[in-house]
Amino acid sequence: MSQPIKVALAGAGAFGIKHIEGIRNIEGVEVVSLIGRELEKTKDIAQKYGIGHVTTDLNESLAIKEVDAVILCTPTQMHAAQTKACLLAGKHVEVEIPMCDVFKEGQELVELQKKTGLVAMCGHTRRFNPSHQWVNKRLRSGELHIQQMDVQTYFFRRTNMNAAGQPRSWTDHLLWHHAAHTIDLFTYQSGSPVVKAHAVQGPIHPVLGIAMDMSIQLQAANGAICTLSLSFNNDGPLGTIFRYIGDTGTYIASYDDLYNGKQEKIDVSQVAVSMNGIELQDREFFAAIREGREPNSSVAQVLPCYQVMHELELQLNS
């Protein structure tokens, strides 16, 4: 594909804007349609970023012939159905994490992608953060082998607010969103499938209807283990800290930053063309479209993560 890739972006919230800003740095890609829940707010964002078409209906954007690809930054509960709609409309699609919150729907998406031959990718951003890429290169070269990953994912979310501190219309989930990042990254970095998984959770929030605290233990077939603690009750530093404990070193990753076990910062600025994980994720999506290949973090590649979450959900509900 030598012509510019024209994109429809669904979801004009905090993460949608992150994608728009990342795409502005990618040559030969243009967002031509913006889909949002509230028309006037969506129009304001579209005007700010020079996006010509605005709608509240994804199907309206899918009907635009020149749209080549769609990025979905919509509520979790809509992801599977909207990804399916994009593929059936003949559009390449990148869906933000998670691609589904029901494992069977994820399986169906993988089968549909195979039938259409289109690029279908899920936004497992940790695969693309320069910090995790730096570690990955050492793992793939054999310089480092993971013994354990210790991960803390902590937020303060006792009301339904998004990453920008604005109210939102849907409920986030510790397992089917935040744990998905770590479960997939553990499998990806260790290069080995999860063979053991166990989870416990705290009380269910009376209004949000979800567990606000959770603990997960994983073991890969090669013996590596992962301990993951998650909370929406944390009144302190927010975000996720990944500690890689390896046979030749310890590394601590926080989004795009990386430190060794002595808290000395590691320069990861030359790992990729950008320090922005979302932008790098989008670059992979568009490169896969142009090159006619499977992207890193394709729906097929991340499906094992969703099987693990399905098994954990069954444990938690038993």
N, C-alpha and C positions, 0 to 999 in steps of 0.2 A: 504494500500500500504506500504509494508515493505522495498521494494527496494528504492534506491535513486531516487528522482524525477529529471528527466532530462529536462532542460528548454532551449527553444529557445528564445532569446531576440531580438526584432526588434526595431532598433533605437539606434544608437551608439553615440548619442549626450550627452548633459550635464545630462539629466535625466536618460538616459540609463546607464551611468556610475554610477550614484547614486544607481540604482538597483543592478548592478553587485557588487558594493562594499558592499551593504547591504546583499546580498545573501551569500557572503563569510563568514558571521557570522552565517549562518543558517545551522545546521547540516543536512546531508542527502539530500542536494539540490546541483545540479551542472548545471551551464550554459554550454551547449555543442555546441550551435550554435549561431552565432551573425550575424544579418542582418543589413546592413547599405547602405546608398545611394551612398557613395563613397568607392569603393572597397579597395583602398590602405590605406586610413585612418582607415577603419574598420579592416583591417588586423593588423595594428599597435596596435589598442586597444585590439584585440583578443590575440595577442602575449603577451601583457603586463599582461593580466589577465588569460592566459593559456586556452583559448577557442579554441577548435580544429577545428571547422567548421566555415567558413566565406562565406557569399554570399550577393548578392544585391537583391535576389528574395525570398520573404517570402514563396512562394509555394515550393521552394526547401527544405526549412527547415521543412515545414509541411509534406513533403514526407518522412522524416526520422522516421522510425518506433519507435525507442527508445525515441523520444521526447514525453514527457507526457504533457507538458504545455508550454504556450507561454505568454510572457509579451510584450505588445505593447507600445512603447514609440515613436511613429511615429507622423507625422503631424495630427492635429485635423481632417482635411478633409478625412483622410484615416481610421479613427478609426472604424466606423460602418462596413464598407465593410470588413476590415481585421478581426474584431472580428467574424463576420459571417463566414469568410473563416476558421478560427481556429476551430470553433464549428463544422462546416461541415466536417472538417478533423479529428474529434474525439479528439481534444486537449482541455484541460482546458485552460482558458484564463483570464488574467488580463490586462485590457486596461487602460492606463493612462487617467486621466480626460481631456476632456469630452468623454463619450462613443459615442457621436454623436453630430452633430450640426443641425440635423433635427429630430424633435420629433418622427415622424412616424418611422424613422429608429431605434430609441431607443425602441419603442413598438415592432418592429419586432425582435429585439435582445432578448427581454424578452421572447417572444413566442418561439423563437428557442431554448433558453436555457432550457425552460420547456420540449420541445420535446426531446432534447438530454440527459438531466439529468446531463450534465457536469457542473463543477464549472465555473461560469462567473462572474467576479468581476470588478468593476471600481475603479480607484485609487483616491477616495475621502480621501486624506491623513489626513485632519483635524480630521476625526473620530479617528485617531490613534495616533496623537501627544500626548505625555504624559500630556501636559498642558491642552488640551481639555478633555482627559480621566479623569483627576483629577476633573474637573468641572462636568463631566458626572456622576461620582460616587456620588457626592453630590446631583445632580438632581434626580438620580434614587432612592436614599435613602430618599428623601423628605426633606433633610436639606436645600435645596435651590430651589427656583422657579424663573425662568427668567421673569423679567418684560420687559426688553429691551436688545437687542444686538446692539451695535454701532460699525460698522466695517469700517476701512479705508484700501483700497488696492491701494497702490501707487507705480508706477514704472516710470522710465524715458526711454521711448522706442520710440524715434522719427525716429529710423532706425530699420530695421528688424534684431535684434540680439537675441541670446538665453541667458539662465541664466549664461552661462560661458563667455559672451561677444563676441561670435563668430557669424558670419553671418549665417542665416538659410534660407531654401527654401520655407517657408510657413509663413502665417500671423497669429499672435495670436489674441485673441478676448476677450474684457472685459466681455461680457455677457456670451458667451458659454464656457469660460474657467474660468476666475477669479471669476466671480459672482457665478458660479456653486459651488465653494468651500463653500461660505457663505450661499447660499440658502439651500444647503443640510445640512450643519452644524446646521443652525437655526432650521430646521425641526427635525433633529436628537436630538438636545439638548433640545428643547422645548417639544418634544414628542407629537407634534400636527401639523396637516397639515396646509399649507398656504391657507388662504381663501381670502386674499386681496393682490394684488400686483400692484405696479405702478412704472414706470420708465421714466426718461428723459435722453437725451444724448446731448453732444455737437456736434460741427461741424465734418463732415466726413473728414478724412485726405486725401488730394488730391492724394497721392501716395499709401499709404497702404490700402485705401478704407474702413477704419473702423473708428468708433467714438473713440476719444482719451480720452473722459471724460464721466462719466455716474453716475447717482444717482438712487438708488432703495429703495423703501419702501415696507415692507412686514408686514402682520399681520397673526398670527396663530389663529386657531379656539379657543384656550384657552385664547386668548386676548393678548398674548405676541407680541411685535413689534420688528422690525429690521430695522435699517437705514444703508445703505451701500453706501459708496462713493468710486468710482474707477477712476483712472487716469493713463494714459501713459505720461502725461505732467509734472509730479512732479519732479522737480530738487532739490531733498533733500533726506532725509532718505527713503530707499526703503523697500518694503515688505508689510505685512498685520498685522494690530493691531486689535484684537478683545476685546471689552470691554463688559463684562457680567454685567449687572445691575440686581441684584436679590433682593428678599425680605429680605434676611439675609446677604447680602454682595455684594461687587463689586470686580470683578476679571478681570485682563488684561492679555491676552495671546498673545504672539508673537512666532509663530512656537512652539518650544519645551520649551519655557520659560513661567513662570507664576508669576504674581505679584498681591497683593491685592490692594484695592483702595488707600492705603497709600504709594504705590510704594515699599512695602516690598516684597522681593523675596520669593516665596514659593518653597520648595524643592519637586520636582516631580520625583526625580531620582529613587524612589522605586515604582513608579506607574506601570511600565512594565519592561521587561527584557532588554530593550534598550532605549536610549534617542533619537534614530533615527526614525522619523515617517515613512520614506520610508521602512526601515527594518521591522518595526512593521506591516506595511501594507502587505509586502511580507510574513511575518510569518503567518498572518491570511489566506492568499491565500493558502499557502502550507498545513497549518493545516486543512483547509476545504477539500482539496483534500484527505488527509490521512484519515480524519474522515468521509468522505462521507456526508457532510452537507453543508447547505447554509452559505456562508461567510458574515460577517459584510461588508456592502458596496457592496452587490451583485447587479447585473444589475436591478433586480426587486425592491430592496430596494431604489435605488437612482432614479428610473424612475419618481416619483412625482416631483423631482427637475427639471427635463427636461421639464415636462409639464408646470411648472411655467415659465421657460425660454422661452418656446414656446409662451406662452400668453404675456409675456413682449415684445418679438420680434414683435408680431402682433401690440401691442400698439405703439412701436417705429416706425414701418413702415407705420402706418395709417396716 
